Amino acid sequence: MHNISENELDFILNDIASRGIALEDLQENLLDHICCIIENELKEGENFEKFYETVLPRFFEKELEEIQTETNNLLKFKNFYSMKKILKISGMLSVVFILIGILFKTFHLPGAGITMLLGGFLFSFLFLPLLIIIKFKDDDSKTDKAIFGFGFLLAIGMSVGLLFKLMWWPGANMLLFYSTCIFTFVYVPVYFISRFKRAELRFNTIVNSVLMLVCGGIFYSLFDLSYSHKYADKMMEDHIYLHENAEHLFASNDRLFSSNDFNADVAELRDLSEKVNEEIEVIALWITENNSTKEIGEQILDLGEEVESYNKMLMQVELTEMKPIEEGDFIDLNRLRPQLAMKLLARLQQQLAINETAYLSNALLLANAN
């Protein structure tokens, strides 16, 4: 057993202090632990300093100052580790919920909206705020804290804007647009200028700035993309053509229905078809009068209810020539430009008319066969 001398104690204490351990209590605790190890393990005749260098790495992964940093974090914020754990869990859950919601929405499965809402809520109101707090604890520079805090607030604004957009809530476009503009044209330049002058951060600053500019530019392009007037006029021509064809088919179906004695099922299908068509006309009239697809979320929901009843009737009929109307054919109308939305509505009307014609023709053939 080795007895540590006063000179060796001073050597250990000075070395600990030189390695970044400034807290006196922490210095004394480390000194006590190191001395216990040396007294128990140092063999007679073995070099003290060499053995000390083998003992020290037991207390850290990269450098001894890690202990000082961890201690400061614990002193400043007692729940630091709990917050890091919650951050990891909330981040993973956010990714899982959002990915599942995207898949559900792609395949028109129930639960897509609530799943994406949960993922967006966790990301916007738990993951990002915790990330801001932890980042404030990690960074010593007040400038870095301010810049990162501002950036994370903008990220919250963008994620909340996307969440509002997915749920058709008011204020989505304004929140998403201004957050994206400020992030792309204000935050990224400030971030680049403030960090590029520091040589040790220069490479990471360039890479991060490029990535942020690309992401911000993609978000901004979603607001700035537009097609030519020729293309818009062509879509309106297609809308008029499809709408007129649907009207002709409906008129032909009316003559066919009035000149023959069909059963109650035919009358029920025509009634459901008329209700769906009326909802389509309501939406088309609103878009025409306002030259906008905004604020038609309620009308889309009404159309969805009528389409659901209509599709149930088609499932009972089981006629291959009749095609059901999918939710994806109209659910995103309020995100489209008026010309494209009108074209899609005309296509829905034409499908209704074609289904009606197929059903009437089939019913007439069965009646003549009997």
Protein Blocks (a to p, Z undefined) as FASTA:
>chain_A
ZZddfklmmmmmmmmmmnopabfklmmmmmmmmmmmmmmmmcghiafklmmmmmmmmmpm
kbmklmmmmmmmmmmmmklmmmmmmmmmmmmmmmmmmmmmmmmmmnopghklmmmmmmmm
mmmmmmmmmmmmmmmmmpmblklmmmmmmmmmmmmmmmmmmmmmmnopghklmmmmmmmm
mmmmmmmmmmmmmmmmpmklmmmmmmmmmmmmmmmmmmmmmmmgccdfklmmmmmmmmmm
mmmmmmmmmmmmmmmmmmpccdfklmmmmmmmmmmmmmmmmmmmmmmmnopaehilmmmm
mmmmmmmmmmmmmmmnopakbccddfklmmmmmmpcfklmmmmmmmmmmmmmmmmmmmmm
mmmmmmmmZZ
